[in-house]
Amino acid sequence: MDENTSLISGKNRESGQSANGPGCKVKVAEGAVLLTITLERIAFYSLAGNLVLFLNTNPYAWTSYNAMYALLYFFGISYLMSFFGGLIADTLLGRFKSLLLSLLLYLVGYLLLPLQTSSNSYLNPCKHLNGPIPYKNITLGLMDINHQKSPFDESCSGLMFGVLTLIAIGSGPFRSNIAPFGADQVKGESQQANLTFFNWYYWCVNVGTLVALLVITYVQQHESFYDGYLSALICLGVAAVVFLCGSCSYVYRPRTGSVFKNIFTVLCEACTKCCWRRKPNSSLGDDAIEQPSSCLDFAMYRYGGNFQEGTVNEVKKVLKIICVFLTMVPYWMVYFQMETTFLLQGLHMNLNLPVESANVTVDCNPQNSTGNDDPNDIASKPPKLVAAWLSIFDVIFVIILIPVFDRFIYPRLAKAGRPMGFVLRVSLGMMIAASAVCVAGVVEHYRLKSVYQNDSMPCCRHTAQQKIGRTVYNAAEMSVLWQIPQYALIGLSEVFASIAALEFAYLMAPKSAKGIIMGLFYLFTGVGSFIGFASMAIFQGYWFGPYDNGNINCRLPCTENGGKFEIKLKCHLDNYFFFLAGIEVLGLLLFLFVVKICRIQNEISAVVRQKSQPQIISRRSVTERLKSPVSLQRQSSSDISVT
């Protein structure tokens, strides 16, 4: 019996329409998938791009950090469901049916968003419960700085978290299945087909994000959230129609079955026999008796186990992939700052364009409000610049640089014999991400200095009052354009780290576990969101203040005693940014350590070499090829054919 069997027993042949069919059908299928992705991203970032502002303003008036917690919760659930979506696709429904089901749930959840923002009291359930939130002047001296208001104590929080959960459940499986489903459409076309597809997949993701951040967020901030969410709902509906229209041209791969049962069985047997150090099966002859390279080898038949060599090798590959994904968690912690802390920082900077001097007022009253001022008392016009627009610089960098790298830089480096491999790309991406939050920390440091300009009067706040919707933010005179470098650096880091990790997930995944591996990729992305949630909660009362209602300039309580000011808590978002930079550097070092220990580059080289030569090869030649490094630029995502 051949030892190189897959994790799933039985026939594992691909069925359905061949990808080598007419080129027109391949292009139609690929085009339908990419257009669906673009429209879905418009809907997703129409919600994620401005959710903090939506919850932080009236009538909901959530505190800023609880609004960020809600967004991080949404991201975390969405990416967590990506894993289960991949599992369902591989074991029960297949990718096409899973995508249809996820789009249906997505639409149902999104339908509730315009209702929650409707001015019609019969359609909006929160209108009955709360109505507009009246302004409350909470004095600093009466507050407990160690008590943080729970997100579930906020206005209409139950319904809001329910809607966010439903949308996250729909968006997660869509995300994990649409990329491998699209790769299935171009499979076998050429050696570069999948590398090119993933580049354009990521390009379409960012085009959709650009439209959402440029157009929909403007409508939300300057017109109404109802019109913005309704427009996004229409885009999502069109995406579902486009995806269905392409069904006649799609390549349908059969579901492969669950690999986790076999993975856990292999792990349990290997651990048991490794602990007991059972002798190899001597009946196989002297040639088979050799020292195992790892504990997992004890599960192989040649060492007395019950599994074929190919099965155990695929389990090894899955474990190595998981180790790499774990090291990228700090990167995702940094990445999610764009829609949370970066946005909140921008709301407290000068949003006027062209840049003009803000009408700064000085408030030295130690009993001033912790929240933002009453919008009914402010006569100033709302700023023209939308805070969420700064995320556009991240998107623009990605949209411009992906074609440049794909068509010019990567091919020229490969031709010169200096290909930019997976390890180098991810390392560069992590270093650039750490630089991004360092820049954000420096910007925040000088923003706070512009707010509190006189060290001898630490309670005197120099701010301009910016009216955004029905909320007024106490903003620094410093222009929001100073945020451009940090967003641009995040975009540059995506071009290297995020795309490389996505390609790595699909390239290295065993044929019987591609959907699940893509789900694991997004699962660890969600873990980064949840850890970001936890890290912010840990520093509550140290760098962040309670009951802020959006004000990150807080100094609590600021009281004068004998000519001296006593301040127990100073809000320091800059310290949090520097903390994230340190975490990212540690993540980079851990990544390099794991790559070296697990010999990831050798694994990638072996897979790329095998996939670039799809002819049937012997097991001995596979062993020889493990020793030969090959450029990542020759990646192809066709399955390995080994006998």
C-alpha positions as CSV (number, residue, x, y, z in Angstrom):
1,M,0.0,0.0,0.0
2,D,1.4,3.4,-1.0
3,E,2.5,5.4,2.0
4,N,1.9,8.8,0.5
5,T,-1.9,8.9,1.2
6,S,-3.8,12.1,2.0
7,L,-5.4,12.9,5.3
8,I,-8.8,11.9,3.8
9,S,-9.1,8.3,2.8
10,G,-10.9,7.2,-0.3
11,K,-11.1,8.9,-3.7
12,N,-10.0,12.4,-3.7
13,R,-10.5,13.3,-7.4
14,E,-11.7,16.7,-8.4
15,S,-15.0,16.7,-10.1
16,G,-17.0,19.3,-11.9
17,Q,-16.0,21.4,-14.8
18,S,-12.3,21.4,-15.6
19,A,-10.4,24.6,-15.1
20,N,-8.6,23.8,-18.4
21,G,-11.8,24.3,-20.2
22,P,-12.6,27.2,-22.5
23,G,-10.7,30.3,-21.5
24,C,-13.9,32.5,-21.7
25,K,-15.6,30.5,-18.9
26,V,-12.5,30.8,-16.7
27,K,-12.4,34.6,-17.2
28,V,-16.1,34.9,-16.5
29,A,-15.8,32.8,-13.3
30,E,-12.8,34.7,-12.1
31,G,-14.4,38.1,-13.0
32,A,-17.6,37.2,-11.1
33,V,-15.7,36.2,-8.0
34,L,-13.5,39.3,-8.0
35,L,-16.5,41.6,-8.6
36,T,-18.4,39.8,-5.7
37,I,-15.4,40.4,-3.5
38,T,-15.3,44.1,-4.3
39,L,-19.0,44.7,-3.6
40,E,-18.9,42.6,-0.4
41,R,-15.9,44.7,0.9
42,I,-17.9,47.9,0.3
43,A,-20.6,46.5,2.6
44,F,-18.1,45.3,5.2
45,Y,-16.1,48.5,5.5
46,S,-19.2,50.7,5.3
47,L,-19.9,49.1,8.7
48,A,-16.4,48.7,10.1
49,G,-15.0,52.0,8.8
50,N,-17.3,54.2,10.9
51,L,-18.8,52.0,13.6
52,V,-16.8,53.7,16.3
53,L,-18.2,57.1,15.2
54,F,-21.7,55.7,14.9
55,L,-21.8,54.3,18.4
56,N,-19.9,57.3,19.9
57,T,-22.4,59.9,18.7
58,N,-25.9,60.6,19.6
59,P,-28.5,59.0,20.0
60,Y,-26.3,56.1,21.2
61,A,-23.5,58.1,22.8
62,W,-21.4,55.1,23.8
63,T,-18.0,55.9,25.4
64,S,-15.2,55.9,22.9
65,Y,-13.5,52.8,24.3
66,N,-16.7,50.8,24.5
67,A,-17.3,51.7,20.9
68,M,-13.9,50.4,20.0
69,Y,-14.6,47.3,22.1
70,A,-17.7,46.7,19.9
71,L,-15.7,47.0,16.7
72,L,-12.9,44.7,18.0
73,Y,-15.7,42.2,19.1
74,F,-17.1,42.4,15.6
75,F,-13.8,41.8,13.9
76,G,-13.0,38.9,16.3
77,I,-16.3,37.1,15.8
78,S,-16.1,37.6,12.0
79,Y,-12.6,36.1,11.7
80,L,-13.4,33.4,14.2
81,M,-16.3,32.3,12.1
82,S,-14.0,32.2,9.1
83,F,-12.5,29.1,10.6
84,F,-15.8,27.4,11.1
85,G,-16.9,28.5,7.6
86,G,-13.9,26.7,6.1
87,L,-14.7,23.6,8.2
88,I,-18.3,23.5,7.1
89,A,-17.3,24.0,3.4
90,D,-14.8,21.1,3.6
91,T,-17.0,18.7,5.4
92,L,-20.7,19.4,4.7
93,L,-21.7,21.9,2.1
94,G,-18.8,22.5,-0.2
95,R,-17.5,26.0,-1.0
96,F,-20.2,27.2,-3.4
97,K,-23.1,26.3,-1.0
98,S,-21.3,27.7,2.0
99,L,-20.8,31.0,0.2
100,L,-24.5,31.2,-0.7
101,L,-25.5,30.5,2.9
102,S,-23.1,33.1,4.3
103,L,-24.4,35.7,1.8
104,L,-27.9,35.0,3.0
105,L,-27.0,35.5,6.7
106,Y,-25.0,38.5,5.7
107,L,-28.0,40.1,4.0
108,V,-30.4,39.4,6.9
109,G,-28.0,41.0,9.4
110,Y,-27.3,44.0,7.2
111,L,-31.0,44.6,6.7
112,L,-31.3,45.4,10.4
113,L,-28.7,48.2,10.2
114,P,-30.8,50.8,8.3
115,L,-33.7,50.0,10.6
116,Q,-31.6,50.8,13.6
117,T,-30.7,54.2,12.1
118,S,-34.1,55.0,10.8
119,S,-35.9,58.1,12.1
120,N,-39.2,56.2,11.9
121,S,-40.0,55.2,15.5
122,Y,-42.0,52.2,14.2
123,L,-39.0,50.8,12.3
124,N,-36.3,51.6,14.8
125,P,-36.6,49.5,18.0
126,C,-33.9,51.7,19.7
127,K,-36.0,54.8,19.1
128,H,-38.7,53.4,21.5
129,L,-36.1,52.4,24.1
130,N,-34.0,55.5,24.3
131,G,-34.6,58.4,21.9
132,P,-32.0,61.1,21.6
133,I,-29.6,60.9,24.6
134,P,-29.7,64.2,26.6
135,Y,-26.4,65.9,27.3
136,K,-25.1,65.2,30.8
137,N,-22.3,67.3,32.5
138,I,-20.5,64.7,34.7
139,T,-18.0,66.4,37.0
140,L,-14.6,65.0,37.4
141,G,-14.6,65.2,41.2
142,L,-17.5,62.8,41.5
143,M,-16.1,60.0,39.4
144,D,-14.4,56.8,40.2
145,I,-11.5,56.5,37.8
146,N,-11.1,52.8,38.5
147,H,-14.7,52.0,37.4
148,Q,-15.2,51.4,33.7
149,K,-18.7,51.4,32.2
150,S,-19.4,48.0,30.6
151,P,-20.2,47.8,26.9
152,F,-23.4,46.0,27.8
153,D,-24.5,48.9,29.9
154,E,-24.6,51.2,26.9
155,S,-27.7,52.4,25.1
156,C,-29.4,49.6,23.1
157,S,-26.3,47.4,23.4
158,G,-28.2,44.1,23.3
159,L,-29.7,44.7,19.9
160,M,-26.5,46.3,18.6
161,F,-24.3,43.3,19.6
162,G,-26.9,40.9,18.2
163,V,-26.8,42.6,14.8
164,L,-23.0,42.8,14.8
165,T,-22.9,39.1,15.7
166,L,-25.3,38.1,12.9
167,I,-23.3,40.1,10.3
168,A,-20.0,38.6,11.6
169,I,-21.4,35.1,11.3
170,G,-22.3,35.8,7.6
171,S,-19.1,37.6,6.7
172,G,-16.7,35.1,8.3
173,P,-17.5,32.0,6.2
174,F,-17.6,34.2,3.1
175,R,-14.1,35.5,3.7
176,S,-12.5,32.1,4.3
177,N,-14.2,30.4,1.2
178,I,-14.2,33.1,-1.4
179,A,-10.4,33.1,-1.9
180,P,-9.9,29.4,-2.3
181,F,-13.1,29.2,-4.4
182,G,-11.6,31.9,-6.7
183,A,-8.3,30.1,-6.8
184,D,-10.2,26.9,-7.9
185,Q,-11.4,28.8,-11.0
186,V,-7.9,29.5,-12.3
187,K,-6.3,26.3,-11.2
188,G,-4.2,24.6,-13.9
189,E,-4.2,27.6,-16.2
190,S,-0.5,28.4,-15.6
191,Q,2.3,28.2,-13.0
192,Q,1.7,31.9,-12.1
193,A,-2.1,31.7,-12.1
194,N,-2.7,31.5,-8.4
195,L,0.0,34.0,-7.5
196,T,-1.6,36.5,-9.9
197,F,-5.1,35.7,-8.6
198,F,-4.2,36.4,-5.0
199,N,-2.6,39.7,-5.9
200,W,-5.7,40.8,-7.8
201,Y,-7.9,39.3,-5.1
202,Y,-6.2,41.6,-2.6
203,W,-6.4,44.5,-5.1
204,C,-10.2,44.1,-5.4
205,V,-10.5,43.9,-1.6
206,N,-8.8,47.3,-1.3
207,V,-10.8,48.8,-4.2
208,G,-14.0,47.9,-2.3
209,T,-12.5,49.3,0.9
210,L,-11.6,52.5,-0.9
211,V,-15.1,53.0,-2.2
212,A,-16.6,52.4,1.2
213,L,-14.2,54.7,3.0
214,L,-14.3,57.5,0.4
215,V,-18.0,57.5,-0.5
216,I,-20.1,55.7,2.1
217,T,-18.4,57.1,5.2
218,Y,-18.9,60.6,3.7
219,V,-22.6,60.0,3.4
220,Q,-22.7,58.6,6.9
221,Q,-20.9,61.6,8.5
222,H,-22.4,64.4,6.5
223,E,-25.8,63.1,5.5
224,S,-27.0,60.2,7.7
225,F,-26.0,56.8,8.8
226,Y,-29.3,55.5,7.4
227,D,-28.4,56.5,3.8
228,G,-24.9,55.1,4.2
229,Y,-26.1,51.7,5.5
230,L,-28.8,51.5,2.9
231,S,-26.3,52.1,0.1
232,A,-24.1,49.4,1.5
233,L,-27.0,47.0,1.8
234,I,-27.7,47.5,-2.0
235,C,-24.1,46.7,-2.8
236,L,-24.3,43.5,-0.8
237,G,-27.5,42.5,-2.6
238,V,-25.8,43.2,-6.0
239,A,-22.8,41.1,-4.9
240,A,-25.2,38.1,-4.2
241,V,-26.8,38.5,-7.6
242,V,-23.4,38.7,-9.4
243,F,-22.1,35.6,-7.6
244,L,-25.2,33.6,-8.6
245,C,-24.9,34.8,-12.2
246,G,-21.5,33.3,-12.5
247,S,-22.6,29.9,-11.3
248,C,-22.8,28.5,-14.9
249,S,-19.1,29.1,-15.4
250,Y,-17.7,28.0,-12.0
251,V,-15.5,25.0,-11.3
252,Y,-17.0,23.0,-8.5
253,R,-14.6,21.0,-6.3
254,P,-16.1,18.3,-4.1
255,R,-16.0,18.6,-0.4
256,T,-13.0,16.6,1.0
257,G,-14.3,15.6,4.4
258,S,-13.1,16.4,7.9
259,V,-9.4,16.2,8.5
260,F,-9.5,17.0,12.2
261,K,-10.5,13.6,13.3
262,N,-7.5,12.1,11.6
263,I,-5.2,14.9,12.7
264,F,-6.1,14.4,16.4
265,T,-5.8,10.6,16.0
266,V,-2.3,10.9,14.6
267,L,-1.3,13.3,17.3
268,C,-2.7,11.1,20.1
269,E,-1.0,8.0,18.8
270,A,2.3,9.8,18.1
271,C,2.4,11.3,21.6
272,T,1.5,8.0,23.3
273,K,4.2,6.0,21.4
274,C,6.7,8.7,21.7
275,C,6.4,8.7,25.5
276,W,6.7,4.9,25.6
277,R,9.5,4.9,23.0
278,R,8.2,1.8,21.2
279,K,10.6,0.0,19.0
280,P,10.2,0.1,15.2
281,N,8.4,-2.8,13.5
282,S,11.2,-5.2,12.9
283,S,9.1,-7.2,10.4
284,L,9.6,-4.5,7.9
285,G,13.3,-5.4,7.5
286,D,16.5,-3.7,8.3
287,D,16.1,-1.0,5.6
288,A,13.0,0.4,7.4
289,I,14.6,0.6,10.8
290,E,15.9,4.1,11.2
291,Q,15.7,6.7,13.9
292,P,12.6,8.9,13.6
293,S,13.1,12.6,13.0
294,S,10.3,13.6,15.4
295,C,7.7,12.3,17.8
296,L,5.1,12.4,15.1
297,D,7.0,9.8,13.1
298,F,6.1,7.2,15.7
299,A,2.6,7.2,14.2
300,M,4.0,6.0,10.9
301,Y,3.6,2.3,10.0
302,R,7.4,1.9,9.6
303,Y,7.9,2.8,13.2
304,G,5.1,0.7,14.6
305,G,2.2,3.1,14.1
306,N,-1.0,2.7,12.2
307,F,-0.8,5.6,9.7
308,Q,0.8,6.0,6.3
309,E,3.8,8.3,5.8
310,G,1.9,10.8,3.7
311,T,-0.8,11.2,6.3
312,V,1.7,11.9,9.1
313,N,3.7,14.3,6.8
314,E,0.5,16.3,6.1
315,V,-0.2,16.6,9.9
316,K,3.4,17.9,10.3
317,K,2.7,20.5,7.6
318,V,-0.6,21.6,9.3
319,L,1.2,22.1,12.6
320,K,3.9,24.1,11.0
321,I,1.3,26.3,9.4
322,I,-0.4,26.9,12.7
323,C,3.0,27.9,14.3
324,V,3.5,30.5,11.6
325,F,0.0,31.9,12.0
326,L,0.6,32.2,15.8
327,T,3.6,34.4,15.3
328,M,1.5,36.8,13.2
329,V,-1.0,37.6,15.9
330,P,0.9,40.8,17.0
331,Y,0.8,42.0,13.4
332,W,-3.0,41.7,13.4
333,M,-3.1,43.6,16.7
334,V,-1.4,46.5,15.0
335,Y,-3.4,46.2,11.8
336,F,-6.8,46.6,13.6
337,Q,-5.7,50.0,15.0
338,M,-6.7,51.7,11.8
339,E,-10.4,51.4,12.4
340,T,-10.2,51.9,16.2
341,T,-7.5,54.0,17.9
342,F,-6.3,55.7,14.7
343,L,-9.8,56.8,14.0
344,L,-10.4,58.0,17.5
345,Q,-7.1,59.9,17.4
346,G,-8.2,61.6,14.1
347,L,-11.5,62.7,15.6
348,H,-9.5,64.7,18.1
349,M,-7.4,66.5,15.5
350,N,-8.1,69.4,13.2
351,L,-10.3,68.0,10.4
352,N,-10.5,71.3,8.4
353,L,-9.3,71.1,4.8
354,P,-7.5,73.2,3.5
355,V,-5.6,73.4,6.8
356,E,-6.7,76.5,8.7
357,S,-6.2,77.7,12.2
358,A,-8.8,76.2,14.5
359,N,-10.8,78.4,16.9
360,V,-9.0,77.2,20.0
361,T,-10.4,77.9,23.4
362,V,-8.6,77.5,26.7
363,D,-10.4,75.7,29.6
364,C,-8.7,75.7,32.9
365,N,-11.7,74.7,35.0
366,P,-10.6,71.6,37.0
367,Q,-14.2,70.5,37.2
368,N,-14.8,70.4,33.5
369,S,-16.7,67.6,31.8
370,T,-15.0,64.3,30.9
371,G,-17.2,64.0,27.9
372,N,-17.6,66.2,24.8
373,D,-19.5,69.3,24.8
374,D,-23.2,69.8,24.1
375,P,-23.7,70.1,20.3
376,N,-26.6,72.5,20.8
377,D,-24.2,75.1,22.3
378,I,-21.8,75.0,19.4
379,A,-22.3,77.3,16.4
380,S,-19.3,76.1,14.3
381,K,-19.8,74.3,11.0
382,P,-18.9,70.6,10.7
383,P,-15.5,70.0,9.2
384,K,-15.4,68.9,5.5
385,L,-12.8,66.2,6.1
386,V,-14.1,62.8,7.2
387,A,-12.0,61.1,9.9
388,A,-12.3,57.7,8.3
389,W,-10.8,59.1,5.1
390,L,-7.3,58.8,6.5
391,S,-7.7,55.0,6.1
392,I,-7.8,55.7,2.4
393,F,-4.0,56.3,2.4
394,D,-3.6,52.7,3.5
395,V,-5.8,51.5,0.7
396,I,-4.2,53.7,-1.9
397,F,-0.8,52.4,-1.1
398,V,-2.1,48.8,-1.4
399,I,-3.9,49.5,-4.7
400,I,-0.9,51.2,-6.3
401,L,1.8,49.0,-5.0
402,I,0.3,45.5,-5.7
403,P,0.3,45.9,-9.5
404,V,3.8,47.5,-9.3
405,F,5.2,44.6,-7.3
406,D,3.3,41.9,-9.2
407,R,4.2,43.2,-12.7
408,F,7.6,44.8,-12.2
409,I,9.5,44.4,-9.0
410,Y,8.9,40.7,-8.2
411,P,9.6,39.5,-11.8
412,R,12.8,41.6,-12.0
413,L,14.1,40.4,-8.7
414,A,13.4,36.8,-9.7
415,K,15.0,37.3,-13.1
416,A,18.1,38.7,-11.3
417,G,18.3,35.7,-9.1
418,R,17.2,37.5,-6.0
419,P,13.6,36.6,-5.4
420,M,11.8,38.1,-2.5
421,G,10.7,35.0,-0.6
422,F,8.0,34.5,2.0
423,V,10.2,35.0,5.1
424,L,11.7,38.3,3.8
425,R,8.3,39.7,2.8
426,V,6.7,38.9,6.2
427,S,9.7,40.2,8.1
428,L,9.6,43.5,6.2
429,G,5.9,43.8,6.7
430,M,6.2,43.3,10.5
431,M,9.0,45.9,10.8
432,I,7.0,48.4,8.8
433,A,3.9,47.7,11.0
434,A,6.0,48.4,14.1
435,S,7.2,51.6,12.5
436,A,3.5,52.6,11.8
437,V,2.5,52.5,15.5
438,C,5.7,54.2,16.5
439,V,4.8,57.1,14.2
440,A,1.3,57.1,15.6
441,G,2.7,57.3,19.1
442,V,4.9,60.3,18.2
443,V,1.9,62.0,16.6
444,E,-0.2,61.4,19.7
445,H,2.6,62.7,21.9
446,Y,2.7,66.0,20.1
447,R,-1.1,66.1,19.8
448,L,-1.3,65.9,23.6
449,K,1.4,68.6,23.9
450,S,-0.7,70.9,21.8
451,V,-3.7,70.3,24.1
452,Y,-1.7,70.9,27.3
453,Q,0.8,73.5,26.3
454,N,1.8,74.9,29.7
455,D,3.4,72.4,32.1
456,S,2.9,74.8,35.0
457,M,-0.9,74.8,34.3
458,P,-1.4,71.0,33.6
459,C,-5.2,71.3,33.7
460,C,-5.5,74.1,31.1
461,R,-6.8,72.5,27.9
462,H,-6.3,74.2,24.5
463,T,-8.9,72.6,22.2
464,A,-11.2,73.5,19.3
465,Q,-14.7,72.3,19.3
466,Q,-15.5,70.2,16.2
467,K,-19.1,69.3,15.5
468,I,-19.5,65.9,13.8
469,G,-23.1,64.9,13.4
470,R,-24.8,65.4,16.7
471,T,-21.6,65.2,18.7
472,V,-18.9,67.7,19.4
473,Y,-15.2,66.6,19.8
474,N,-12.6,68.6,21.8
475,A,-9.9,68.5,19.1
476,A,-6.3,69.7,19.1
477,E,-5.1,72.4,16.8
478,M,-2.8,69.9,15.2
479,S,-3.9,68.9,11.6
480,V,-5.2,65.4,11.0
481,L,-2.9,65.2,8.0
482,W,-0.1,64.2,10.3
483,Q,-1.8,60.8,10.4
484,I,-1.0,60.1,6.8
485,P,2.4,58.4,7.4
486,Q,1.0,55.9,9.9
487,Y,-1.8,54.8,7.5
488,A,0.6,54.7,4.6
489,L,3.0,52.5,6.5
490,I,0.2,50.1,7.5
491,G,-0.7,49.8,3.8
492,L,2.9,49.1,2.8
493,S,3.1,46.4,5.5
494,E,0.0,44.8,4.0
495,V,1.7,44.5,0.6
496,F,4.5,42.5,2.2
497,A,3.1,40.6,5.2
498,S,-0.6,40.1,4.7
499,I,-0.5,39.0,1.0
500,A,2.5,36.8,1.7
501,A,0.7,35.1,4.6
502,L,-2.4,34.6,2.4
503,E,-0.4,32.9,-0.3
504,F,1.5,30.8,2.3
505,A,-1.8,29.6,3.7
506,Y,-3.1,28.4,0.3
507,L,0.2,27.1,-1.0
508,M,1.2,25.0,2.0
509,A,-2.3,23.6,2.9
510,P,-2.7,19.9,2.1
511,K,-5.2,19.3,-0.7
512,S,-7.7,17.8,1.8
513,A,-7.6,20.8,4.1
514,K,-7.3,24.0,2.0
515,G,-10.6,25.5,3.3
516,I,-9.8,24.8,6.9
517,I,-6.3,26.2,6.6
518,M,-7.7,29.4,5.1
519,G,-10.1,29.4,8.0
520,L,-7.2,29.0,10.5
521,F,-5.5,32.0,8.8
522,Y,-8.5,34.2,9.5
523,L,-9.0,32.6,12.9
524,F,-5.6,33.8,14.1
525,T,-6.4,37.2,12.6
526,G,-9.5,37.3,14.9
527,V,-7.3,36.2,17.8
528,G,-5.3,39.4,17.2
529,S,-8.5,41.4,17.4
530,F,-9.5,39.8,20.7
531,I,-6.1,40.2,22.2
532,G,-6.2,43.9,21.2
533,F,-9.6,44.1,23.0
534,A,-8.0,42.5,26.1
535,S,-4.9,44.8,26.0
536,M,-7.0,47.9,26.0
537,A,-9.1,46.6,28.9
538,I,-5.9,45.9,30.9
539,F,-4.7,49.5,30.6
540,Q,-8.1,50.9,31.5
541,G,-7.4,53.3,34.5
542,Y,-3.7,53.6,33.5
543,W,-3.6,55.1,30.0
544,F,-7.4,55.3,29.3
545,G,-10.0,57.0,31.4
546,P,-13.6,55.9,32.1
547,Y,-16.8,57.7,31.1
548,D,-14.8,59.6,28.4
549,N,-17.6,59.8,25.8
550,G,-15.0,60.2,23.2
551,N,-12.5,62.5,25.0
552,I,-9.0,61.1,24.9
553,N,-7.6,64.3,26.4
554,C,-8.7,63.3,29.9
555,R,-6.8,64.2,33.1
556,L,-8.8,62.8,36.0
557,P,-9.4,64.3,38.5
558,C,-7.7,67.6,38.0
559,T,-7.9,69.4,41.3
560,E,-5.9,72.3,42.8
561,N,-4.6,71.9,46.3
562,G,-2.4,74.6,47.8
563,G,-1.3,75.9,44.5
564,K,-0.5,72.5,43.2
565,F,-2.5,70.4,40.8
566,E,-3.3,66.8,41.6
567,I,-3.9,64.5,38.7
568,K,-4.4,60.8,39.4
569,L,-4.9,59.7,35.7
570,K,-3.6,61.1,32.5
571,C,-4.9,59.6,29.2
572,H,-1.9,58.4,27.2
573,L,-2.9,56.8,23.9
574,D,0.7,57.4,22.8
575,N,2.0,54.9,25.4
576,Y,-0.4,52.3,24.1
577,F,1.0,52.8,20.6
578,F,4.6,52.3,21.8
579,F,3.4,49.2,23.7
580,L,2.0,47.8,20.5
581,A,5.3,48.5,18.7
582,G,7.2,46.6,21.3
583,I,4.8,43.6,21.0
584,E,5.2,43.7,17.2
585,V,9.0,43.6,17.5
586,L,8.7,40.6,19.8
587,G,6.4,39.0,17.2
588,L,9.0,39.5,14.5
589,L,11.7,37.8,16.6
590,L,9.3,34.9,17.4
591,F,8.5,34.6,13.7
592,L,12.1,34.3,12.7
593,F,12.7,31.7,15.4
594,V,9.8,29.6,14.3
595,V,10.8,29.8,10.6
596,K,14.3,28.6,11.5
597,I,13.2,25.8,13.9
598,C,10.4,24.5,11.6
599,R,12.5,25.0,8.4
600,I,9.6,26.8,6.8
601,Q,11.7,28.1,3.8
602,N,12.7,24.5,2.9
603,E,9.1,23.4,3.1
604,I,8.0,26.2,0.8
605,S,10.8,25.4,-1.7
606,A,9.8,21.7,-1.8
607,V,6.2,22.5,-2.4
608,V,6.9,25.1,-5.1
609,R,9.3,22.7,-6.8
610,Q,6.7,19.9,-6.8
611,K,3.9,22.1,-8.1
612,S,6.1,23.6,-10.8
613,Q,6.6,20.0,-12.2
614,P,3.1,18.4,-12.1
615,Q,4.2,15.2,-13.7
616,I,4.0,12.0,-11.6
617,I,7.2,11.6,-9.5
618,S,8.6,9.0,-7.2
619,R,8.9,9.2,-3.5
620,R,12.7,9.2,-3.8
621,S,12.7,12.2,-6.1
622,V,10.5,14.1,-3.6
623,T,13.1,13.4,-0.9
624,E,15.8,14.7,-3.2
625,R,13.9,17.8,-4.0
626,L,13.5,18.8,-0.3
627,K,17.2,19.8,-0.5
628,S,16.8,22.2,-3.4
629,P,15.7,25.9,-2.7
630,V,13.4,27.3,-5.3
631,S,12.2,30.9,-5.8
632,L,8.8,31.7,-4.4
633,Q,8.1,33.6,-7.6
634,R,7.4,30.2,-9.3
635,Q,4.5,29.5,-7.0
636,S,1.5,27.7,-8.4
637,S,-1.4,26.4,-6.4
638,S,-2.1,23.2,-8.4
639,D,-2.3,20.1,-6.2
640,I,0.7,17.8,-5.7
641,S,0.6,14.6,-7.6
642,V,2.7,12.0,-5.8
643,T,2.7,8.2,-5.9
